[in-house]
């Protein structure tokens, strides 16, 4: 029996870092309880398809080859566009009707490849996030990246953004005395300020302010100010109903540091942020979901969060 009764949410989810998929590359992925294939055409656009050819079921990510802006099946040579349309069958004069690979809406921004997942195939109802600092002058050139597979659900991870009391027990920080949260359409907008010790910089005290946005249940991006100015992107992509692949990336403002100075500081600073994320894993992987929790007046707006989260599930009457 699943620990999570609400199923898999729909929305935008990270499926790869942009740097992982150069032009002409093909990559296998397993997300949303299905096999996927990613490829980047010669024009530079990234695409996401269901992995199995509609002809006789070959895996397009095992031996499939990019040709122009299309992907050729390794079994019989059928060629598909990034939208899944069959463009050519080398040995046939006529393409069968509905000979179409299953394409997921995809987008690329901020050094991340996003895919839109919806269990009924509905079109995207909002846009994936943009990160203005990525690629901007004075910022580190690429994400310092971390990835983990975690036995939890995207909603459990996202709920942490409004669960302030856990800062003390799990992260050994004071619950933020300054905090705000707003549920606005498909987004949560939140802000908090507190103090912490940076474990990777000899425990130095850091006064931090974080300003976060969660566009749906699949991702968040945070502007983090303390010893340094950083931007964090975090993706919570379902592998299946019981586990996620967590993508965590950090870029930093050089703030006048040389490349050598920045490389050492930024790596240590980002490593400390990654340590904080990993501190939640034993809780997430071993807890159950309480549909009717016994909340107290010191808890964050967990009830408001859960009401907001219901919009990202398909319900059956």
Short mmCIF file of the C-alpha atoms (twelve columns), coordinates in Angstrom:
data_MODEL
# 
_entry.id   MODEL 
# 
loop_
_atom_site.group_PDB 
_atom_site.id 
_atom_site.type_symbol 
_atom_site.label_atom_id 
_atom_site.label_alt_id 
_atom_site.label_comp_id 
_atom_site.label_asym_id 
_atom_site.label_seq_id 
_atom_site.Cartn_x 
_atom_site.Cartn_y 
_atom_site.Cartn_z 
_atom_site.pdbx_PDB_model_num 
ATOM 1   C CA . UNK A 1   0.000   0.000  0.000   1 
ATOM 2   C CA . UNK A 2   1.367   3.397  -0.989  1 
ATOM 3   C CA . UNK A 3   2.330   5.862  1.731   1 
ATOM 4   C CA . UNK A 4   0.892   8.663  -0.414  1 
ATOM 5   C CA . UNK A 5   -2.805  8.587  -1.212  1 
ATOM 6   C CA . UNK A 6   -2.846  11.599 -3.541  1 
ATOM 7   C CA . UNK A 7   -1.080  10.022 -6.565  1 
ATOM 8   C CA . UNK A 8   1.354   11.734 -8.901  1 
ATOM 9   C CA . UNK A 9   0.955   15.492 -9.441  1 
ATOM 10  C CA . UNK A 10  1.015   17.239 -12.781 1 
ATOM 11  C CA . UNK A 11  3.284   20.143 -13.645 1 
ATOM 12  C CA . UNK A 12  6.767   20.985 -14.910 1 
ATOM 13  C CA . UNK A 13  9.572   18.719 -13.759 1 
ATOM 14  C CA . UNK A 14  13.333  18.622 -14.289 1 
ATOM 15  C CA . UNK A 15  14.397  15.765 -16.572 1 
ATOM 16  C CA . UNK A 16  18.038  16.777 -17.181 1 
ATOM 17  C CA . UNK A 17  20.599  19.520 -16.861 1 
ATOM 18  C CA . UNK A 18  21.111  21.271 -20.205 1 
ATOM 19  C CA . UNK A 19  24.819  20.471 -20.187 1 
ATOM 20  C CA . UNK A 20  24.025  16.738 -20.123 1 
ATOM 21  C CA . UNK A 21  22.457  16.832 -23.588 1 
ATOM 22  C CA . UNK A 22  24.736  18.328 -26.270 1 
ATOM 23  C CA . UNK A 23  23.524  18.603 -29.895 1 
ATOM 24  C CA . UNK A 24  23.005  15.161 -31.410 1 
ATOM 25  C CA . UNK A 25  22.824  13.425 -28.030 1 
ATOM 26  C CA . UNK A 26  20.214  10.868 -26.928 1 
ATOM 27  C CA . UNK A 27  19.538  10.014 -23.269 1 
ATOM 28  C CA . UNK A 28  17.340  7.512  -21.444 1 
ATOM 29  C CA . UNK A 29  15.325  8.580  -18.422 1 
ATOM 30  C CA . UNK A 30  12.803  6.848  -16.155 1 
ATOM 31  C CA . UNK A 31  10.275  9.314  -14.742 1 
ATOM 32  C CA . UNK A 32  6.508   9.418  -14.130 1 
ATOM 33  C CA . UNK A 33  6.448   5.608  -13.894 1 
ATOM 34  C CA . UNK A 34  7.496   5.306  -17.549 1 
ATOM 35  C CA . UNK A 35  10.520  5.165  -19.826 1 
ATOM 36  C CA . UNK A 36  11.438  8.368  -21.674 1 
ATOM 37  C CA . UNK A 37  13.983  9.343  -24.287 1 
ATOM 38  C CA . UNK A 38  15.532  12.811 -24.542 1 
ATOM 39  C CA . UNK A 39  17.310  14.102 -27.623 1 
ATOM 40  C CA . UNK A 40  18.704  17.395 -28.865 1 
ATOM 41  C CA . UNK A 41  18.470  18.195 -32.568 1 
ATOM 42  C CA . UNK A 42  20.960  20.062 -34.704 1 
ATOM 43  C CA . UNK A 43  19.166  23.385 -34.162 1 
ATOM 44  C CA . UNK A 44  19.757  22.970 -30.426 1 
ATOM 45  C CA . UNK A 45  16.194  22.285 -29.285 1 
ATOM 46  C CA . UNK A 46  15.716  19.552 -26.677 1 
ATOM 47  C CA . UNK A 47  12.815  17.106 -26.953 1 
ATOM 48  C CA . UNK A 48  11.207  14.490 -24.714 1 
ATOM 49  C CA . UNK A 49  9.407   11.433 -26.104 1 
ATOM 50  C CA . UNK A 50  7.937   8.255  -24.709 1 
ATOM 51  C CA . UNK A 51  10.729  5.735  -25.148 1 
ATOM 52  C CA . UNK A 52  9.006   3.030  -27.152 1 
ATOM 53  C CA . UNK A 53  8.501   3.169  -30.906 1 
ATOM 54  C CA . UNK A 54  4.799   2.923  -31.871 1 
ATOM 55  C CA . UNK A 55  5.740   0.450  -34.620 1 
ATOM 56  C CA . UNK A 56  7.041   -2.667 -32.839 1 
ATOM 57  C CA . UNK A 57  8.110   -1.261 -29.501 1 
ATOM 58  C CA . UNK A 58  11.861  -0.718 -29.820 1 
ATOM 59  C CA . UNK A 59  13.430  1.586  -27.226 1 
ATOM 60  C CA . UNK A 60  14.310  4.798  -29.074 1 
ATOM 61  C CA . UNK A 61  16.979  5.604  -26.502 1 
ATOM 62  C CA . UNK A 62  18.977  2.422  -27.144 1 
ATOM 63  C CA . UNK A 63  20.664  2.895  -30.503 1 
ATOM 64  C CA . UNK A 64  18.348  5.664  -31.717 1 
ATOM 65  C CA . UNK A 65  20.171  8.342  -33.726 1 
ATOM 66  C CA . UNK A 66  19.553  12.062 -34.139 1 
ATOM 67  C CA . UNK A 67  19.191  13.216 -37.735 1 
ATOM 68  C CA . UNK A 68  18.643  16.943 -38.136 1 
ATOM 69  C CA . UNK A 69  15.882  17.673 -35.648 1 
ATOM 70  C CA . UNK A 70  14.470  14.165 -35.642 1 
ATOM 71  C CA . UNK A 71  15.189  10.796 -34.048 1 
ATOM 72  C CA . UNK A 72  15.555  7.571  -36.051 1 
ATOM 73  C CA . UNK A 73  14.471  4.277  -34.505 1 
ATOM 74  C CA . UNK A 74  17.263  1.665  -34.321 1 
ATOM 75  C CA . UNK A 75  14.963  -1.255 -35.241 1 
ATOM 76  C CA . UNK A 76  13.340  -0.401 -38.599 1 
ATOM 77  C CA . UNK A 77  14.534  3.168  -39.221 1 
ATOM 78  C CA . UNK A 78  11.264  4.992  -38.651 1 
ATOM 79  C CA . UNK A 79  12.059  8.661  -38.081 1 
ATOM 80  C CA . UNK A 80  10.194  10.886 -35.602 1 
ATOM 81  C CA . UNK A 81  10.052  14.630 -34.999 1 
ATOM 82  C CA . UNK A 82  10.415  16.171 -31.567 1 
ATOM 83  C CA . UNK A 83  6.614   16.407 -31.486 1 
ATOM 84  C CA . UNK A 84  6.357   12.648 -32.085 1 
ATOM 85  C CA . UNK A 85  5.185   12.751 -35.717 1 
ATOM 86  C CA . UNK A 86  6.469   9.980  -37.960 1 
ATOM 87  C CA . UNK A 87  8.353   11.744 -40.747 1 
ATOM 88  C CA . UNK A 88  9.692   8.795  -42.722 1 
ATOM 89  C CA . UNK A 89  9.587   5.015  -43.080 1 
ATOM 90  C CA . UNK A 90  12.538  4.062  -45.310 1 
ATOM 91  C CA . UNK A 91  10.883  1.003  -46.864 1 
ATOM 92  C CA . UNK A 92  7.279   2.242  -47.141 1 
ATOM 93  C CA . UNK A 93  5.411   4.605  -49.454 1 
ATOM 94  C CA . UNK A 94  2.722   5.471  -46.947 1 
ATOM 95  C CA . UNK A 95  2.944   6.360  -43.268 1 
ATOM 96  C CA . UNK A 96  0.138   4.684  -41.288 1 
ATOM 97  C CA . UNK A 97  -2.345  7.045  -39.651 1 
ATOM 98  C CA . UNK A 98  -1.663  7.686  -35.984 1 
ATOM 99  C CA . UNK A 99  1.924   6.408  -36.310 1 
ATOM 100 C CA . UNK A 100 3.041   8.815  -33.639 1 
ATOM 101 C CA . UNK A 101 5.457   8.619  -30.736 1 
ATOM 102 C CA . UNK A 102 4.156   10.015 -27.462 1 
ATOM 103 C CA . UNK A 103 5.739   13.462 -26.972 1 
ATOM 104 C CA . UNK A 104 5.790   15.370 -23.698 1 
ATOM 105 C CA . UNK A 105 5.729   19.176 -23.814 1 
ATOM 106 C CA . UNK A 106 9.242   20.328 -23.023 1 
ATOM 107 C CA . UNK A 107 11.067  23.573 -22.427 1 
ATOM 108 C CA . UNK A 108 14.557  24.726 -21.566 1 
ATOM 109 C CA . UNK A 109 15.472  27.607 -19.291 1 
ATOM 110 C CA . UNK A 110 18.128  28.431 -16.754 1 
ATOM 111 C CA . UNK A 111 20.354  25.529 -17.768 1 
ATOM 112 C CA . UNK A 112 17.578  22.983 -17.134 1 
ATOM 113 C CA . UNK A 113 15.470  20.784 -19.435 1 
ATOM 114 C CA . UNK A 114 11.870  20.630 -18.234 1 
ATOM 115 C CA . UNK A 115 9.089   18.229 -19.171 1 
ATOM 116 C CA . UNK A 116 5.385   18.733 -18.545 1 
ATOM 117 C CA . UNK A 117 3.725   15.683 -17.041 1 
ATOM 118 C CA . UNK A 118 -0.042  15.313 -16.897 1 
ATOM 119 C CA . UNK A 119 -1.697  11.913 -16.434 1 
ATOM 120 C CA . UNK A 120 -4.431  12.766 -18.961 1 
ATOM 121 C CA . UNK A 121 -2.082  14.423 -21.453 1 
ATOM 122 C CA . UNK A 122 -3.517  17.908 -20.871 1 
ATOM 123 C CA . UNK A 123 -1.481  20.848 -22.184 1 
ATOM 124 C CA . UNK A 124 0.618   23.003 -19.833 1 
ATOM 125 C CA . UNK A 125 -1.408  25.458 -17.781 1 
ATOM 126 C CA . UNK A 126 1.566   27.556 -16.623 1 
ATOM 127 C CA . UNK A 127 5.191   28.156 -17.607 1 
ATOM 128 C CA . UNK A 128 8.354   26.633 -16.149 1 
ATOM 129 C CA . UNK A 129 10.554  29.006 -14.151 1 
ATOM 130 C CA . UNK A 130 13.083  31.422 -15.605 1 
ATOM 131 C CA . UNK A 131 16.314  32.157 -13.721 1 
ATOM 132 C CA . UNK A 132 17.623  35.572 -14.793 1 
ATOM 133 C CA . UNK A 133 20.948  35.106 -12.998 1 
ATOM 134 C CA . UNK A 134 21.880  31.979 -14.940 1 
ATOM 135 C CA . UNK A 135 24.394  32.990 -17.601 1 
ATOM 136 C CA . UNK A 136 24.522  36.588 -16.341 1 
ATOM 137 C CA . UNK A 137 27.808  38.428 -16.051 1 
ATOM 138 C CA . UNK A 138 29.455  38.135 -12.654 1 
ATOM 139 C CA . UNK A 139 27.811  34.799 -11.786 1 
ATOM 140 C CA . UNK A 140 29.328  31.323 -11.886 1 
ATOM 141 C CA . UNK A 141 28.916  29.889 -15.371 1 
ATOM 142 C CA . UNK A 142 27.036  26.694 -14.562 1 
ATOM 143 C CA . UNK A 143 25.173  25.036 -11.734 1 
ATOM 144 C CA . UNK A 144 27.135  23.293 -9.029  1 
ATOM 145 C CA . UNK A 145 25.038  20.154 -9.229  1 
ATOM 146 C CA . UNK A 146 23.844  17.495 -6.819  1 
ATOM 147 C CA . UNK A 147 21.393  14.651 -7.428  1 
ATOM 148 C CA . UNK A 148 19.784  12.087 -5.159  1 
ATOM 149 C CA . UNK A 149 17.110  9.421  -5.400  1 
ATOM 150 C CA . UNK A 150 14.838  9.741  -2.367  1 
ATOM 151 C CA . UNK A 151 11.935  7.582  -1.246  1 
ATOM 152 C CA . UNK A 152 9.396   10.374 -0.896  1 
ATOM 153 C CA . UNK A 153 6.843   12.439 -2.836  1 
ATOM 154 C CA . UNK A 154 7.131   15.961 -4.345  1 
ATOM 155 C CA . UNK A 155 4.383   17.244 -2.054  1 
ATOM 156 C CA . UNK A 156 6.281   16.135 1.049   1 
ATOM 157 C CA . UNK A 157 9.376   18.034 -0.098  1 
ATOM 158 C CA . UNK A 158 7.461   21.175 -1.046  1 
ATOM 159 C CA . UNK A 159 5.624   21.203 2.293   1 
ATOM 160 C CA . UNK A 160 8.972   21.889 3.953   1 
ATOM 161 C CA . UNK A 161 8.896   25.454 2.616   1 
ATOM 162 C CA . UNK A 162 6.108   26.295 5.093   1 
ATOM 163 C CA . UNK A 163 7.175   23.961 7.933   1 
ATOM 164 C CA . UNK A 164 9.263   26.382 9.980   1 
ATOM 165 C CA . UNK A 165 9.540   24.524 13.335  1 
ATOM 166 C CA . UNK A 166 11.519  21.678 11.728  1 
ATOM 167 C CA . UNK A 167 14.431  24.098 11.110  1 
ATOM 168 C CA . UNK A 168 15.542  23.604 14.723  1 
ATOM 169 C CA . UNK A 169 15.219  19.840 15.093  1 
ATOM 170 C CA . UNK A 170 16.432  18.795 11.645  1 
ATOM 171 C CA . UNK A 171 18.750  21.599 10.533  1 
ATOM 172 C CA . UNK A 172 19.940  22.851 13.958  1 
ATOM 173 C CA . UNK A 173 18.822  26.381 13.066  1 
ATOM 174 C CA . UNK A 174 16.533  28.725 14.906  1 
ATOM 175 C CA . UNK A 175 13.062  28.735 13.365  1 
ATOM 176 C CA . UNK A 176 13.060  31.892 11.252  1 
ATOM 177 C CA . UNK A 177 11.766  34.842 13.295  1 
ATOM 178 C CA . UNK A 178 11.072  36.665 10.030  1 
ATOM 179 C CA . UNK A 179 8.930   34.752 7.555   1 
ATOM 180 C CA . UNK A 180 6.136   35.295 5.086   1 
ATOM 181 C CA . UNK A 181 4.264   33.045 2.701   1 
ATOM 182 C CA . UNK A 182 1.714   33.731 -0.037  1 
ATOM 183 C CA . UNK A 183 -0.243  31.196 -2.076  1 
ATOM 184 C CA . UNK A 184 -0.758  32.840 -5.441  1 
ATOM 185 C CA . UNK A 185 -2.303  30.821 -8.254  1 
ATOM 186 C CA . UNK A 186 0.071   28.003 -9.161  1 
ATOM 187 C CA . UNK A 187 2.910   29.437 -7.034  1 
ATOM 188 C CA . UNK A 188 3.993   29.685 -3.429  1 
ATOM 189 C CA . UNK A 189 5.967   32.851 -2.713  1 
ATOM 190 C CA . UNK A 190 7.866   32.696 0.559   1 
ATOM 191 C CA . UNK A 191 10.612  34.465 2.446   1 
ATOM 192 C CA . UNK A 192 12.496  33.722 5.650   1 
ATOM 193 C CA . UNK A 193 15.512  35.030 7.552   1 
ATOM 194 C CA . UNK A 194 17.527  33.309 10.281  1 
ATOM 195 C CA . UNK A 195 21.057  32.388 11.368  1 
ATOM 196 C CA . UNK A 196 22.962  29.177 10.776  1 
ATOM 197 C CA . UNK A 197 26.446  27.733 11.066  1 
ATOM 198 C CA . UNK A 198 28.148  26.837 7.779   1 
ATOM 199 C CA . UNK A 199 29.432  23.315 8.392   1 
ATOM 200 C CA . UNK A 200 31.839  23.365 5.442   1 
ATOM 201 C CA . UNK A 201 33.431  26.697 6.437   1 
ATOM 202 C CA . UNK A 202 34.566  25.786 9.958   1 
ATOM 203 C CA . UNK A 203 31.111  26.386 11.418  1 
ATOM 204 C CA . UNK A 204 31.175  30.129 10.722  1 
ATOM 205 C CA . UNK A 205 27.909  31.862 11.622  1 
ATOM 206 C CA . UNK A 206 25.935  33.100 8.644   1 
ATOM 207 C CA . UNK A 207 22.931  35.432 8.699   1 
ATOM 208 C CA . UNK A 208 20.798  34.265 5.805   1 
ATOM 209 C CA . UNK A 209 17.734  35.488 3.963   1 
ATOM 210 C CA . UNK A 210 15.985  33.224 1.476   1 
ATOM 211 C CA . UNK A 211 13.338  34.310 -1.013  1 
ATOM 212 C CA . UNK A 212 11.664  31.359 -2.676  1 
ATOM 213 C CA . UNK A 213 9.155   30.550 -5.396  1 
ATOM 214 C CA . UNK A 214 7.545   27.165 -5.932  1 
ATOM 215 C CA . UNK A 215 5.780   27.017 -9.321  1 
ATOM 216 C CA . UNK A 216 3.754   23.870 -8.731  1 
ATOM 217 C CA . UNK A 217 4.913   20.817 -6.823  1 
ATOM 218 C CA . UNK A 218 7.806   19.908 -9.117  1 
ATOM 219 C CA . UNK A 219 10.386  22.569 -8.463  1 
ATOM 220 C CA . UNK A 220 11.511  25.569 -6.493  1 
ATOM 221 C CA . UNK A 221 14.056  28.287 -6.981  1 
ATOM 222 C CA . UNK A 222 15.501  30.342 -4.188  1 
ATOM 223 C CA . UNK A 223 17.541  33.532 -3.936  1 
ATOM 224 C CA . UNK A 224 19.822  33.011 -0.963  1 
ATOM 225 C CA . UNK A 225 21.778  35.843 0.650   1 
ATOM 226 C CA . UNK A 226 24.329  35.447 3.440   1 
ATOM 227 C CA . UNK A 227 28.125  35.261 3.202   1 
ATOM 228 C CA . UNK A 228 27.508  35.068 -0.508  1 
ATOM 229 C CA . UNK A 229 24.681  35.738 -2.920  1 
ATOM 230 C CA . UNK A 230 23.394  32.543 -4.509  1 
ATOM 231 C CA . UNK A 231 20.499  31.154 -6.514  1 
ATOM 232 C CA . UNK A 232 19.296  27.610 -5.930  1 
ATOM 233 C CA . UNK A 233 17.169  25.512 -8.275  1 
ATOM 234 C CA . UNK A 234 15.622  22.328 -6.938  1 
ATOM 235 C CA . UNK A 235 13.643  19.775 -8.923  1 
ATOM 236 C CA . UNK A 236 11.514  17.022 -7.379  1 
ATOM 237 C CA . UNK A 237 10.745  14.678 -10.274 1 
ATOM 238 C CA . UNK A 238 8.662   11.544 -9.613  1 
ATOM 239 C CA . UNK A 239 10.263  8.274  -10.640 1 
ATOM 240 C CA . UNK A 240 7.121   6.475  -9.523  1 
ATOM 241 C CA . UNK A 241 4.492   6.931  -6.813  1 
ATOM 242 C CA . UNK A 242 7.004   6.174  -4.033  1 
ATOM 243 C CA . UNK A 243 10.253  7.872  -5.062  1 
ATOM 244 C CA . UNK A 244 11.682  10.985 -6.680  1 
ATOM 245 C CA . UNK A 245 14.893  12.105 -8.341  1 
ATOM 246 C CA . UNK A 246 15.972  15.301 -6.644  1 
ATOM 247 C CA . UNK A 247 17.992  17.782 -8.674  1 
ATOM 248 C CA . UNK A 248 19.776  20.512 -6.709  1 
ATOM 249 C CA . UNK A 249 21.894  23.224 -8.296  1 
ATOM 250 C CA . UNK A 250 23.591  26.378 -6.999  1 
ATOM 251 C CA . UNK A 251 25.097  29.364 -8.821  1 
ATOM 252 C CA . UNK A 252 26.876  32.197 -7.028  1 
ATOM 253 C CA . UNK A 253 27.611  35.879 -7.498  1 
ATOM 254 C CA . UNK A 254 31.382  36.347 -7.718  1 
ATOM 255 C CA . UNK A 255 31.095  39.741 -5.973  1 
ATOM 256 C CA . UNK A 256 34.597  40.797 -7.032  1 
ATOM 257 C CA . UNK A 257 36.280  37.484 -6.179  1 
ATOM 258 C CA . UNK A 258 38.825  36.046 -8.608  1 
ATOM 259 C CA . UNK A 259 37.848  32.830 -10.360 1 
ATOM 260 C CA . UNK A 260 40.167  30.880 -8.036  1 
ATOM 261 C CA . UNK A 261 38.762  32.502 -4.895  1 
ATOM 262 C CA . UNK A 262 35.208  31.999 -6.088  1 
ATOM 263 C CA . UNK A 263 35.727  28.349 -6.998  1 
ATOM 264 C CA . UNK A 264 36.866  27.433 -3.488  1 
ATOM 265 C CA . UNK A 265 34.293  29.536 -1.633  1 
ATOM 266 C CA . UNK A 266 31.350  28.633 -3.849  1 
ATOM 267 C CA . UNK A 267 31.981  24.889 -3.692  1 
ATOM 268 C CA . UNK A 268 32.135  24.963 0.111   1 
ATOM 269 C CA . UNK A 269 29.071  27.202 0.382   1 
ATOM 270 C CA . UNK A 270 27.054  25.030 -2.014  1 
ATOM 271 C CA . UNK A 271 28.177  21.858 -0.242  1 
ATOM 272 C CA . UNK A 272 26.756  23.236 3.009   1 
ATOM 273 C CA . UNK A 273 23.405  23.880 1.330   1 
ATOM 274 C CA . UNK A 274 23.424  20.320 -0.015  1 
ATOM 275 C CA . UNK A 275 24.160  18.973 3.474   1 
ATOM 276 C CA . UNK A 276 21.066  20.797 4.747   1 
ATOM 277 C CA . UNK A 277 18.899  19.167 2.080   1 
ATOM 278 C CA . UNK A 278 20.223  15.707 2.919   1 
ATOM 279 C CA . UNK A 279 19.371  16.200 6.593   1 
ATOM 280 C CA . UNK A 280 15.705  15.874 5.604   1 
ATOM 281 C CA . UNK A 281 16.114  12.517 3.853   1 
ATOM 282 C CA . UNK A 282 15.762  10.220 6.912   1 
ATOM 283 C CA . UNK A 283 12.552  12.043 7.880   1 
ATOM 284 C CA . UNK A 284 11.025  11.937 4.395   1 
ATOM 285 C CA . UNK A 285 11.955  8.323  3.748   1 
ATOM 286 C CA . UNK A 286 10.503  6.985  6.979   1 
ATOM 287 C CA . UNK A 287 7.469   9.151  7.732   1 
ATOM 288 C CA . UNK A 288 3.863   8.536  6.755   1 
ATOM 289 C CA . UNK A 289 1.446   11.141 5.443   1 
ATOM 290 C CA . UNK A 290 -1.111  12.269 8.018   1 
ATOM 291 C CA . UNK A 291 -4.171  13.453 6.109   1 
ATOM 292 C CA . UNK A 292 -5.576  15.057 9.247   1 
ATOM 293 C CA . UNK A 293 -2.557  16.108 11.322  1 
ATOM 294 C CA . UNK A 294 -2.955  17.419 14.855  1 
ATOM 295 C CA . UNK A 295 -1.533  20.898 14.254  1 
ATOM 296 C CA . UNK A 296 -0.713  23.454 16.918  1 
ATOM 297 C CA . UNK A 297 -0.572  27.266 16.896  1 
ATOM 298 C CA . UNK A 298 3.214   27.273 16.365  1 
ATOM 299 C CA . UNK A 299 3.110   25.290 13.146  1 
ATOM 300 C CA . UNK A 300 3.426   26.926 9.761   1 
ATOM 301 C CA . UNK A 301 0.450   27.160 7.355   1 
ATOM 302 C CA . UNK A 302 0.410   23.447 6.573   1 
ATOM 303 C CA . UNK A 303 -3.357  23.384 6.052   1 
ATOM 304 C CA . UNK A 304 -3.226  26.286 3.608   1 
ATOM 305 C CA . UNK A 305 -0.389  24.575 1.748   1 
ATOM 306 C CA . UNK A 306 -2.310  21.336 1.388   1 
ATOM 307 C CA . UNK A 307 -5.397  23.094 0.084   1 
ATOM 308 C CA . UNK A 308 -3.186  24.886 -2.473  1 
ATOM 309 C CA . UNK A 309 -1.561  21.588 -3.495  1 
ATOM 310 C CA . UNK A 310 -4.876  19.938 -4.434  1 
ATOM 311 C CA . UNK A 311 -4.959  21.901 -7.720  1 
ATOM 312 C CA . UNK A 312 -2.119  19.743 -9.124  1 
ATOM 313 C CA . UNK A 313 -3.981  16.427 -9.053  1 
ATOM 314 C CA . UNK A 314 -6.539  14.946 -11.393 1 
ATOM 315 C CA . UNK A 315 -9.623  13.996 -9.458  1 
ATOM 316 C CA . UNK A 316 -12.325 11.551 -10.511 1 
ATOM 317 C CA . UNK A 317 -15.904 12.186 -9.567  1 
# 
